[in-house]
Amino acid sequence: MKNTLARLSLSTQKINRQHIQFVFALLALALLVLGAGAPMDGGSITK
């Protein structure tokens, strides 16, 4: 258990600017995909 905890703390210390940019890019892409499937406002059907 101590070994796993030590590895986890070591890996969190290695987070750099590039990792953070990668996470934000993935988040932006996910939000873009979710937004593309969103319905339009005022989507009433006229006959």
PyMOL Python script that loads the backbone (N, CA, C, O; Angstrom):
from pymol import cmd

cmd.read_pdbstr("""\
ATOM      1  N   MET A   1       0.823  -1.191   0.000  1.00  0.00           N
ATOM      2  CA  MET A   1       0.000   0.000   0.000  1.00  0.00           C
ATOM      3  C   MET A   1       0.872   1.264   0.000  1.00  0.00           C
ATOM      4  O   MET A   1       0.579   2.233  -0.699  1.00  0.00           O
ATOM      5  N   LYS A   2       1.939   1.234   0.789  1.00  0.00           N
ATOM      6  CA  LYS A   2       2.833   2.394   0.836  1.00  0.00           C
ATOM      7  C   LYS A   2       3.500   2.618  -0.516  1.00  0.00           C
ATOM      8  O   LYS A   2       3.702   3.755  -0.942  1.00  0.00           O
ATOM      9  N   ASN A   3       3.845   1.501  -1.193  1.00  0.00           N
ATOM     10  CA  ASN A   3       4.499   1.601  -2.491  1.00  0.00           C
ATOM     11  C   ASN A   3       3.560   2.241  -3.518  1.00  0.00           C
ATOM     12  O   ASN A   3       3.983   3.079  -4.314  1.00  0.00           O
ATOM     13  N   THR A   4       2.298   1.845  -3.496  1.00  0.00           N
ATOM     14  CA  THR A   4       1.315   2.413  -4.423  1.00  0.00           C
ATOM     15  C   THR A   4       1.117   3.889  -4.152  1.00  0.00           C
ATOM     16  O   THR A   4       1.020   4.688  -5.084  1.00  0.00           O
ATOM     17  N   LEU A   5       1.058   4.253  -2.894  1.00  0.00           N
ATOM     18  CA  LEU A   5       0.880   5.658  -2.518  1.00  0.00           C
ATOM     19  C   LEU A   5       2.092   6.491  -2.937  1.00  0.00           C
ATOM     20  O   LEU A   5       1.944   7.633  -3.373  1.00  0.00           O
ATOM     21  N   ALA A   6       3.273   5.924  -2.805  1.00  0.00           N
ATOM     22  CA  ALA A   6       4.487   6.625  -3.207  1.00  0.00           C
ATOM     23  C   ALA A   6       4.529   6.823  -4.724  1.00  0.00           C
ATOM     24  O   ALA A   6       4.934   7.882  -5.204  1.00  0.00           O
ATOM     25  N   ARG A   7       4.115   5.812  -5.466  1.00  0.00           N
ATOM     26  CA  ARG A   7       4.070   5.938  -6.928  1.00  0.00           C
ATOM     27  C   ARG A   7       3.062   6.998  -7.355  1.00  0.00           C
ATOM     28  O   ARG A   7       3.319   7.774  -8.276  1.00  0.00           O
ATOM     29  N   LEU A   8       1.920   7.027  -6.685  1.00  0.00           N
ATOM     30  CA  LEU A   8       0.887   8.001  -7.023  1.00  0.00           C
ATOM     31  C   LEU A   8       1.371   9.418  -6.758  1.00  0.00           C
ATOM     32  O   LEU A   8       1.127  10.317  -7.562  1.00  0.00           O
ATOM     33  N   SER A   9       2.052   9.623  -5.642  1.00  0.00           N
ATOM     34  CA  SER A   9       2.556  10.956  -5.339  1.00  0.00           C
ATOM     35  C   SER A   9       3.666  11.363  -6.302  1.00  0.00           C
ATOM     36  O   SER A   9       3.791  12.540  -6.641  1.00  0.00           O
ATOM     37  N   LEU A  10       4.467  10.406  -6.742  1.00  0.00           N
ATOM     38  CA  LEU A  10       5.518  10.701  -7.723  1.00  0.00           C
ATOM     39  C   LEU A  10       4.927  11.080  -9.066  1.00  0.00           C
ATOM     40  O   LEU A  10       5.422  11.991  -9.729  1.00  0.00           O
ATOM     41  N   SER A  11       3.874  10.392  -9.472  1.00  0.00           N
ATOM     42  CA  SER A  11       3.279  10.683 -10.778  1.00  0.00           C
ATOM     43  C   SER A  11       2.563  12.028 -10.773  1.00  0.00           C
ATOM     44  O   SER A  11       2.506  12.692 -11.808  1.00  0.00           O
ATOM     45  N   THR A  12       2.018  12.443  -9.641  1.00  0.00           N
ATOM     46  CA  THR A  12       1.362  13.744  -9.592  1.00  0.00           C
ATOM     47  C   THR A  12       2.378  14.876  -9.594  1.00  0.00           C
ATOM     48  O   THR A  12       2.054  15.990 -10.007  1.00  0.00           O
ATOM     49  N   GLN A  13       3.585  14.619  -9.148  1.00  0.00           N
ATOM     50  CA  GLN A  13       4.619  15.648  -9.165  1.00  0.00           C
ATOM     51  C   GLN A  13       5.148  15.878 -10.583  1.00  0.00           C
ATOM     52  O   GLN A  13       5.746  16.919 -10.858  1.00  0.00           O
ATOM     53  N   LYS A  14       4.933  14.922 -11.476  1.00  0.00           N
ATOM     54  CA  LYS A  14       5.458  15.031 -12.830  1.00  0.00           C
ATOM     55  C   LYS A  14       4.494  15.731 -13.789  1.00  0.00           C
ATOM     56  O   LYS A  14       4.759  15.790 -14.990  1.00  0.00           O
ATOM     57  N   ILE A  15       3.384  16.259 -13.281  1.00  0.00           N
ATOM     58  CA  ILE A  15       2.431  16.963 -14.132  1.00  0.00           C
ATOM     59  C   ILE A  15       3.059  18.289 -14.553  1.00  0.00           C
ATOM     60  O   ILE A  15       3.474  19.084 -13.710  1.00  0.00           O
ATOM     61  N   ASN A  16       3.125  18.516 -15.848  1.00  0.00           N
ATOM     62  CA  ASN A  16       3.690  19.770 -16.329  1.00  0.00           C
ATOM     63  C   ASN A  16       2.672  20.513 -17.185  1.00  0.00           C
ATOM     64  O   ASN A  16       1.516  20.104 -17.288  1.00  0.00           O
ATOM     65  N   ARG A  17       3.107  21.591 -17.789  1.00  0.00           N
ATOM     66  CA  ARG A  17       2.211  22.454 -18.553  1.00  0.00           C
ATOM     67  C   ARG A  17       1.591  21.729 -19.741  1.00  0.00           C
ATOM     68  O   ARG A  17       0.435  21.972 -20.087  1.00  0.00           O
ATOM     69  N   GLN A  18       2.350  20.847 -20.360  1.00  0.00           N
ATOM     70  CA  GLN A  18       1.856  20.123 -21.530  1.00  0.00           C
ATOM     71  C   GLN A  18       0.718  19.174 -21.152  1.00  0.00           C
ATOM     72  O   GLN A  18      -0.234  19.016 -21.916  1.00  0.00           O
ATOM     73  N   HIS A  19       0.809  18.550 -19.990  1.00  0.00           N
ATOM     74  CA  HIS A  19      -0.265  17.668 -19.539  1.00  0.00           C
ATOM     75  C   HIS A  19      -1.550  18.450 -19.309  1.00  0.00           C
ATOM     76  O   HIS A  19      -2.637  18.001 -19.673  1.00  0.00           O
ATOM     77  N   ILE A  20      -1.414  19.618 -18.706  1.00  0.00           N
ATOM     78  CA  ILE A  20      -2.590  20.438 -18.423  1.00  0.00           C
ATOM     79  C   ILE A  20      -3.230  20.909 -19.724  1.00  0.00           C
ATOM     80  O   ILE A  20      -4.456  20.924 -19.835  1.00  0.00           O
ATOM     81  N   GLN A  21      -2.427  21.293 -20.705  1.00  0.00           N
ATOM     82  CA  GLN A  21      -2.959  21.702 -22.004  1.00  0.00           C
ATOM     83  C   GLN A  21      -3.661  20.541 -22.696  1.00  0.00           C
ATOM     84  O   GLN A  21      -4.682  20.740 -23.355  1.00  0.00           O
ATOM     85  N   PHE A  22      -3.132  19.348 -22.556  1.00  0.00           N
ATOM     86  CA  PHE A  22      -3.743  18.172 -23.158  1.00  0.00           C
ATOM     87  C   PHE A  22      -5.109  17.891 -22.536  1.00  0.00           C
ATOM     88  O   PHE A  22      -6.061  17.568 -23.245  1.00  0.00           O
ATOM     89  N   VAL A  23      -5.203  18.013 -21.223  1.00  0.00           N
ATOM     90  CA  VAL A  23      -6.469  17.785 -20.534  1.00  0.00           C
ATOM     91  C   VAL A  23      -7.499  18.824 -20.961  1.00  0.00           C
ATOM     92  O   VAL A  23      -8.657  18.481 -21.201  1.00  0.00           O
ATOM     93  N   PHE A  24      -7.094  20.092 -21.059  1.00  0.00           N
ATOM     94  CA  PHE A  24      -8.022  21.128 -21.491  1.00  0.00           C
ATOM     95  C   PHE A  24      -8.458  20.926 -22.938  1.00  0.00           C
ATOM     96  O   PHE A  24      -9.610  21.197 -23.276  1.00  0.00           O
ATOM     97  N   ALA A  25      -7.560  20.457 -23.795  1.00  0.00           N
ATOM     98  CA  ALA A  25      -7.920  20.189 -25.187  1.00  0.00           C
ATOM     99  C   ALA A  25      -8.944  19.064 -25.270  1.00  0.00           C
ATOM    100  O   ALA A  25      -9.896  19.149 -26.045  1.00  0.00           O
ATOM    101  N   LEU A  26      -8.757  18.014 -24.480  1.00  0.00           N
ATOM    102  CA  LEU A  26      -9.728  16.921 -24.453  1.00  0.00           C
ATOM    103  C   LEU A  26     -11.076  17.387 -23.920  1.00  0.00           C
ATOM    104  O   LEU A  26     -12.124  16.994 -24.434  1.00  0.00           O
ATOM    105  N   LEU A  27     -11.046  18.222 -22.895  1.00  0.00           N
ATOM    106  CA  LEU A  27     -12.288  18.747 -22.333  1.00  0.00           C
ATOM    107  C   LEU A  27     -13.027  19.614 -23.347  1.00  0.00           C
ATOM    108  O   LEU A  27     -14.246  19.515 -23.481  1.00  0.00           O
ATOM    109  N   ALA A  28     -12.293  20.460 -24.058  1.00  0.00           N
ATOM    110  CA  ALA A  28     -12.911  21.320 -25.076  1.00  0.00           C
ATOM    111  C   ALA A  28     -13.505  20.475 -26.203  1.00  0.00           C
ATOM    112  O   ALA A  28     -14.589  20.782 -26.697  1.00  0.00           O
ATOM    113  N   LEU A  29     -12.807  19.418 -26.611  1.00  0.00           N
ATOM    114  CA  LEU A  29     -13.319  18.544 -27.658  1.00  0.00           C
ATOM    115  C   LEU A  29     -14.588  17.828 -27.210  1.00  0.00           C
ATOM    116  O   LEU A  29     -15.536  17.693 -27.983  1.00  0.00           O
ATOM    117  N   ALA A  30     -14.601  17.375 -25.968  1.00  0.00           N
ATOM    118  CA  ALA A  30     -15.788  16.703 -25.442  1.00  0.00           C
ATOM    119  C   ALA A  30     -16.969  17.657 -25.377  1.00  0.00           C
ATOM    120  O   ALA A  30     -18.091  17.272 -25.708  1.00  0.00           O
ATOM    121  N   LEU A  31     -16.738  18.889 -24.958  1.00  0.00           N
ATOM    122  CA  LEU A  31     -17.822  19.864 -24.902  1.00  0.00           C
ATOM    123  C   LEU A  31     -18.319  20.218 -26.303  1.00  0.00           C
ATOM    124  O   LEU A  31     -19.512  20.455 -26.495  1.00  0.00           O
ATOM    125  N   LEU A  32     -17.420  20.255 -27.275  1.00  0.00           N
ATOM    126  CA  LEU A  32     -17.807  20.528 -28.649  1.00  0.00           C
ATOM    127  C   LEU A  32     -18.700  19.415 -29.183  1.00  0.00           C
ATOM    128  O   LEU A  32     -19.701  19.680 -29.848  1.00  0.00           O
ATOM    129  N   VAL A  33     -18.337  18.177 -28.893  1.00  0.00           N
ATOM    130  CA  VAL A  33     -19.139  17.036 -29.350  1.00  0.00           C
ATOM    131  C   VAL A  33     -20.507  17.048 -28.679  1.00  0.00           C
ATOM    132  O   VAL A  33     -21.518  16.782 -29.330  1.00  0.00           O
ATOM    133  N   LEU A  34     -20.549  17.351 -27.394  1.00  0.00           N
ATOM    134  CA  LEU A  34     -21.837  17.413 -26.694  1.00  0.00           C
ATOM    135  C   LEU A  34     -22.694  18.555 -27.226  1.00  0.00           C
ATOM    136  O   LEU A  34     -23.910  18.415 -27.355  1.00  0.00           O
ATOM    137  N   GLY A  35     -22.071  19.666 -27.530  1.00  0.00           N
ATOM    138  CA  GLY A  35     -22.809  20.810 -28.049  1.00  0.00           C
ATOM    139  C   GLY A  35     -23.326  20.579 -29.450  1.00  0.00           C
ATOM    140  O   GLY A  35     -24.358  21.138 -29.819  1.00  0.00           O
ATOM    141  N   ALA A  36     -22.644  19.773 -30.240  1.00  0.00           N
ATOM    142  CA  ALA A  36     -23.078  19.501 -31.614  1.00  0.00           C
ATOM    143  C   ALA A  36     -24.366  18.694 -31.627  1.00  0.00           C
ATOM    144  O   ALA A  36     -25.147  18.797 -32.573  1.00  0.00           O
ATOM    145  N   GLY A  37     -24.603  17.896 -30.599  1.00  0.00           N
ATOM    146  CA  GLY A  37     -25.809  17.081 -30.545  1.00  0.00           C
ATOM    147  C   GLY A  37     -26.947  17.756 -29.811  1.00  0.00           C
ATOM    148  O   GLY A  37     -28.008  17.158 -29.632  1.00  0.00           O
ATOM    149  N   ALA A  38     -26.746  18.983 -29.385  1.00  0.00           N
ATOM    150  CA  ALA A  38     -27.778  19.678 -28.623  1.00  0.00           C
ATOM    151  C   ALA A  38     -28.898  20.149 -29.551  1.00  0.00           C
ATOM    152  O   ALA A  38     -28.629  20.537 -30.688  1.00  0.00           O
ATOM    153  N   PRO A  39     -30.131  20.121 -29.092  1.00  0.00           N
ATOM    154  CA  PRO A  39     -31.243  20.591 -29.919  1.00  0.00           C
ATOM    155  C   PRO A  39     -31.231  22.116 -30.045  1.00  0.00           C
ATOM    156  O   PRO A  39     -30.709  22.814 -29.176  1.00  0.00           O
ATOM    157  N   MET A  40     -31.800  22.615 -31.117  1.00  0.00           N
ATOM    158  CA  MET A  40     -31.862  24.051 -31.328  1.00  0.00           C
ATOM    159  C   MET A  40     -32.958  24.657 -30.467  1.00  0.00           C
ATOM    160  O   MET A  40     -33.932  23.985 -30.125  1.00  0.00           O
ATOM    161  N   ASP A  41     -32.796  25.936 -30.115  1.00  0.00           N
ATOM    162  CA  ASP A  41     -33.840  26.648 -29.388  1.00  0.00           C
ATOM    163  C   ASP A  41     -35.022  26.903 -30.313  1.00  0.00           C
ATOM    164  O   ASP A  41     -34.846  27.143 -31.507  1.00  0.00           O
ATOM    165  N   GLY A  42     -36.229  26.850 -29.751  1.00  0.00           N
ATOM    166  CA  GLY A  42     -37.424  27.139 -30.536  1.00  0.00           C
ATOM    167  C   GLY A  42     -37.640  26.135 -31.647  1.00  0.00           C
ATOM    168  O   GLY A  42     -37.952  26.508 -32.778  1.00  0.00           O
ATOM    169  N   GLY A  43     -37.477  24.884 -31.334  1.00  0.00           N
ATOM    170  CA  GLY A  43     -37.592  23.849 -32.356  1.00  0.00           C
ATOM    171  C   GLY A  43     -39.015  23.394 -32.593  1.00  0.00           C
ATOM    172  O   GLY A  43     -39.264  22.193 -32.690  1.00  0.00           O
ATOM    173  N   SER A  44     -39.964  24.327 -32.689  1.00  0.00           N
ATOM    174  CA  SER A  44     -41.358  23.936 -32.934  1.00  0.00           C
ATOM    175  C   SER A  44     -41.526  23.575 -34.398  1.00  0.00           C
ATOM    176  O   SER A  44     -40.932  24.193 -35.281  1.00  0.00           O
ATOM    177  N   ILE A  45     -42.340  22.573 -34.634  1.00  0.00           N
ATOM    178  CA  ILE A  45     -42.576  22.102 -35.994  1.00  0.00           C
ATOM    179  C   ILE A  45     -43.829  22.780 -36.540  1.00  0.00           C
ATOM    180  O   ILE A  45     -44.893  22.715 -35.924  1.00  0.00           O
ATOM    181  N   THR A  46     -43.705  23.429 -37.693  1.00  0.00           N
ATOM    182  CA  THR A  46     -44.859  24.092 -38.316  1.00  0.00           C
ATOM    183  C   THR A  46     -45.414  23.188 -39.393  1.00  0.00           C
ATOM    184  O   THR A  46     -44.670  22.566 -40.152  1.00  0.00           O
ATOM    185  N   LYS A  47     -46.737  23.124 -39.448  1.00  0.00           N
ATOM    186  CA  LYS A  47     -47.384  22.263 -40.451  1.00  0.00           C
ATOM    187  C   LYS A  47     -48.008  23.069 -41.546  1.00  0.00           C
ATOM    188  O   LYS A  47     -48.594  22.505 -42.471  1.00  0.00           O
TER     189      LYS A  47
END
""", "prot")
cmd.dss("prot")
cmd.show_as("cartoon", "prot")
cmd.util.cbc("prot")
cmd.orient("prot")
